């Protein structure tokens, strides 16, 4: 069985990776914090972090960077979503959106796979939607209770099951799994 070393301290991410990859792949979680590059590009952030951590640990690693982007706010909070969420939460984001008609937004994630002294492979996933008018639901975390995916009438926070929740991550992790299957020697 192939094993991946997932770099994260986020319990929610650990759970989602295990749901999406096990039992085909063993998800070994390595809990370390690391400084992130400041950029608006999730792929650039994930690639740099993966290369640095793979070199430091001398192991193949998988990590991700994700963000919640709101068009009317020029992409804010973007790659600073976790930081902004800790400061103002969904209520603060909804306050910024008060009276705004253009509610288009998207989640974007870049999953990076990197071996020591190699260039990272990046797998991107995205899910478009709109910002709800109020928080709804208890599932998920972060901005999930205010994100209504395209084609749905409920927020991620209201949806249950891996088929409906965090499709952006599922898309990227599925690409990672395809890569791992094709590269048997990894």
Protein Blocks (a to p, Z undefined) as FASTA:
>chain_A
ZZdddddfbfklmmmmmmmmmmkbccddddddddddddfbfklmmmmmmmmmmmmnopac
dddddddddfklnopakjmlmmmmmmnommlmmmmmgoiablcdcdddddddddehiacd
dddddddddddfbdedjehehjllmcccehiabdfklpgcjklgokllmmmmmmmmmmmm
mmmmZZ
